[in-house]
């Protein structure tokens, strides 16, 4: 562990798949003590063998949609009433051309309907949609023309370096 202007980093390797719990404790040279509430993080293995990549204008991967229902974003996902896409974004529009969802050149996703949740039981859109299917033609994820996101796997945010 090391200190970089009050930011502490602790690296752990060879963790098993599953949820891991931790708590931070600290005391200073004056004897002041503090600790955090118990926190957790989950280690998962993504089994996608086939990915649909979205690249920025420099050709760098910023997002991928996988055949196992996982989506990995370089940035984050937000849901809001109106998504105004920056230039050079991957855009999902409705039938009259309104932007309903986008992935910007930094790998951030904006959707206008639903939330950025994951692990849905099934993804069968009611409306027209951008759909990712697996080898047996089952829908694994979609973004539809209302801006709704559905995925049967995980949504990994800040997942690309």
Residue pairs with C-beta under 8 A, 6 or more apart in sequence:
1 8
1 9
1 10
2 8
2 9
15 43
16 43
17 43
17 44
17 45
18 42
18 43
19 40
19 41
19 42
19 43
20 40
20 41
20 42
20 43
21 38
21 39
21 40
22 38
22 39
22 40
22 41
23 35
23 36
23 37
23 38
23 39
24 35
24 36
24 39
25 33
25 34
25 35
26 33
26 34
26 35
27 33
27 34
44 154
46 66
46 68
46 70
46 72
46 153
46 154
46 156
47 68
48 64
48 66
48 67
48 68
48 70
48 153
49 67
49 68
50 66
50 67
50 135
51 64
51 65
51 66
51 67
52 64
52 65
52 66
52 132
53 61
53 63
53 64
54 61
54 62
54 63
54 64
54 65
54 90
54 103
55 61
55 62
56 62
56 88
56 105
56 106
56 107
57 88
57 105
61 74
61 160
62 73
62 74
62 75
62 103
62 105
62 106
62 107
62 160
63 71
63 72
63 73
63 74
63 90
63 103
63 107
63 109
63 160
64 71
64 72
65 71
65 132
65 141
66 72
66 132
66 140
66 153
67 132
67 133
67 134
67 135
67 140
68 134
68 140
68 152
68 153
69 123
69 132
69 134
69 140
69 141
69 151
69 152
69 153
69 154
70 141
70 151
70 153
70 154
70 155
70 156
71 109
71 118
71 141
71 151
71 153
71 154
71 155
71 156
72 156
72 159
72 160
73 103
73 107
73 108
73 109
73 155
73 156
73 157
73 158
73 159
73 160
74 106
74 107
74 108
74 158
74 159
74 160
75 104
75 106
75 107
75 108
75 109
75 157
75 158
76 108
76 109
76 157
76 158
77 108
77 109
77 110
77 111
77 116
77 149
77 155
77 157
78 108
78 109
78 110
78 111
78 116
79 110
79 111
79 112
79 113
79 114
79 115
79 116
80 110
80 112
81 112
82 112
83 99
83 100
83 101
83 102
83 110
83 111
83 112
83 147
84 99
85 91
85 99
85 102
85 104
85 110
86 102
86 104
86 105
88 104
88 105
89 102
89 103
89 104
89 105
90 102
90 103
91 99
91 101
91 102
92 99
92 100
92 101
92 102
92 130
92 143
92 144
92 145
92 147
93 99
93 100
93 145
94 100
94 145
94 146
95 128
95 145
100 111
100 112
100 113
100 143
100 144
100 145
100 146
100 147
101 109
101 110
101 111
101 112
101 143
101 147
101 149
102 109
102 110
103 109
104 110
107 160
109 116
109 149
111 143
111 147
111 148
111 149
112 146
112 147
113 144
113 146
113 147
113 148
114 147
114 148
114 149
114 150
115 149
116 149
116 155
116 157
117 149
117 155
118 151
118 153
118 154
118 155
119 151
119 152
119 153
119 154
120 150
120 151
120 152
121 152
122 139
122 152
123 131
123 139
123 140
123 141
123 142
123 150
123 151
123 152
124 139
125 131
125 139
125 142
125 144
125 148
125 150
126 144
127 144
127 145
127 146
127 148
128 144
128 145
129 142
129 143
129 144
129 145
130 142
130 143
130 144
131 139
131 141
131 142
132 139
132 140
132 141
132 142
133 139
133 140
134 140
139 150
139 152
140 151
140 152
140 153
141 149
141 150
141 151
141 152
141 153
142 148
142 149
142 150
142 151
143 149
143 150
144 150
149 155
